[in-house]
């Protein structure tokens, strides 16, 4: 049965401008079999998206048919959620709730499943290990019609990881920060910190009050300074020697 989450008497600051979050009042359907994760997400969403009427279900079969503004469904690649199973769930969900955007709460990672989700046109993915700030920012973006996906390693990085010997230990955090302070501007350090927290360009732009194109300029400058070829290498802290 559905569980409607009551609205709290307080509300933390929204990570997106109020003008974007407002005016889209509607039904948000959350389908997640793990009670603690489901209830935590439901209260997080209610605290940050005032306009959302959150309905919680522990299985797809219990979802009440009807239009929705956003659908969130938990998927676990380690369990029974193989690609074909996920396709079938999405088909059922669209039959119940129409063409509302669908977001995925991914409890484990799998390259084939990520490709399936992309082909299905999901609005975004929230990884199980994401921080609360990243999770709610991703859901807010989906709520206002945007998309949010975790950064993926490049093919070169995946091949290198598969073929090379065990990688050396990562640089000490203190060394990374020292180099950051020497080589990067304070704003570039802010962008670097958010990259390491898993935030995408849109979220970084909202957080810092700048445009997404400005974030991209900062990233290009950081890649040059850190001798990195992509944003993943920047986030991991490329060696100053290149």
N, C-alpha and C positions, 0 to 999 in steps of 0.2 A: 504493500500500500504506500501511497505517497505521503511524504512528511513535509509539511510547509514550515519553513524556517521563520520564526518571528523576527521582526525588525528590532535591533538593539536601540537603547536610548542614547547611545553615543556612537560616533563614527570617526575613525581615523581619517587623516587627510588623504584624499583621492590622488593617485599618481598620474591621472590624466586630467586635463582641464575640465572643470565642471561643465562647460558648454558642450563638450563631447559626450560626457556620461549622461547628461540630462536629456529628457525628451524621448527616451527610448524605453519607456516602461513596458514591461512584458514578462512573459513566462520564461524562466530559465530551468531547463530540465537537467538534473544531474543523476547519472546512472553509475553507481560504483558499489560493488559488493562488499568492500571492506568498510565496516562501520566507522572506525575511527577516522580514516582518511575521508570518507564521504561527509561525515558531520563536520570535520575541521574545514573542509573546502566550503561547505554550505554556509557556515558562520562567517568565514573569511569573505565570501562573496557578498553576503548580506551586509557586512560591516562597511564594505567599500563601494558597492554598487546599489545605491538606495532604490533605484528604479526597478531592480530585478525582483520578481516574485519567484523564489527558489522552491522547486519541487524535487524531493530526493527519492530515489528508487534504488533498491539493491539488485534488481534484475530488469532486463529489457521487457520481459513479459508483463510486468506490472504497470508500465507506463500508460497513463491515460491519454487517449488520442486527442489531438487538437493542435492548433497552431502554437508555435513557440518562437521566441526571439533568439534563443541560443540553446544548443544541446551540447552537453559535456558527457562523455562516456569513458569509463576506465577500461584500459586495454593492457593485457599482460602477455608479452611474447613468449614468456617461459611456460605459460599454461596452455589452455586450449585455443588461444586467440591466434591461430595461424592466419595467413592471408585470406584464405577462402572463408574462414569463420568471420573475420572482420568485415569482409564484403557483405556477407549475409546479414550481419547485425546492422550495418549501415542501411541496407535496403529496407529492412524491417522498420528501422527508426524513421526513415524518410516517409514510409507508408503511414506511420502513426502521426508524424508531426510536420509533414510537408517539406519545404525546401529551406528550412531554417539552417543557418551555418552550424557545422558540427566541429567541436573541439575534442581532442583526445588527451586524457590523463594517462601517460605512458609509464607503467610501473617497471618496465625493463626495456632495454634497447636491442634492436635487431635491424640490420641493414635492409633485409628483404621486406620487413614490415613497414619500415619508413618509406620505401618505394611504393608499397601498396597504399599507404595513407596519402602520399602525394598524388597518386593516380586517382584516388577517390575524392580529391579536392577538399580535404579538411581545412578548416579555418586556422588551425594552429595546434601545437603540441605542447603540453606541460609535462616536463619530466618529473619523475617521482623524487629525484634528488634536488630539485630546484628549491631555492629559498622561497619563503612566503612572499617576499617583495617581488621576486621574479614571477612567481605563479599568478599573483593577483594582477600584475601589470599585463601579463599575457592574456588573461581572461578578460580584462577590461578592453584590450585592443580588439579581441574577438567580438565583444559585446557591441562595440561601435562600428563593426563592419570591417575591421582590419584583420591582419594575420600575423602570427608570431610562431617562429620555428627555432629550435636550438641550432647552433652552429654545428656543421658536420665537418669532419676531417676531409682534406682533399684526397684525391686518389693517390697522389705521390706520397702523401704522409702515410696512408694505409699500406701501400706497397712497401715503403721503407720499414714500417713497423713489423710487417710480416717476414721480411727477408733479413733484417739485420739482427745482430746479437743483442742481448739485453741492453737497454738504454742506460746511460750513466745517470746518476741521481740528478734530479732537477736542482737548479741553483737555489741557494738559500734565499728565503724571502727577504732577509735584510739586504743581501747583495742586489737582488732585483730592485728593491726600493731605492737603494743608493744610486744605482745606475739610472733609474727612472728620474730621480731628482736632478742628476747631472745632465742627462741627455734630453729630457722632455720638458715641455712647459707645464705649468700647473694644470691648465685645462686638459692637456694631453694625458696627464696623470689621472685626472678624473675619468676620462674616457677609458683608460687602461683598467682602472679599478672596476668599472662597470662591465667591461668585457670579461674580466675574470669571474664576475658574478653571473655570467651567462646571459646578459641582457643584449637584445638586438638593437639595431640602429634607431628604430622608431622610439623605443623605450628610453634609450640614452638621450635622444633629442628632447623628449618630454621632461626627463629628469633635470637636464642642464638648462632648459629653456632656450635651446638653439634649434636651428633647422636640421633636418636629416642630411641635407647636402653638406652642411658644415661639419657634421659628424664624419662624413666620408672624407672630407679634406683632412681632418685630424688623423684619421686612420691611415691615409696615404703618407702623411708626414711621419707618422710613427713607424710605419713599415720601412721607410728609408732609414730612419735613425737607428732602428733595432735590427736592420739587415734581415727583415722578415719578408716572406713572399705572400702571406695571407693573414687574415685576422686571427686565425687559430694560433699561428706562431707568435703573433703579438700578444695574445692573451696568456700564452704559456711562458712568455718572457724569453725572447730570442737572445742568444748570446751577443754581447757587445762586440765580440770579435767577428761576428757573422758566421 
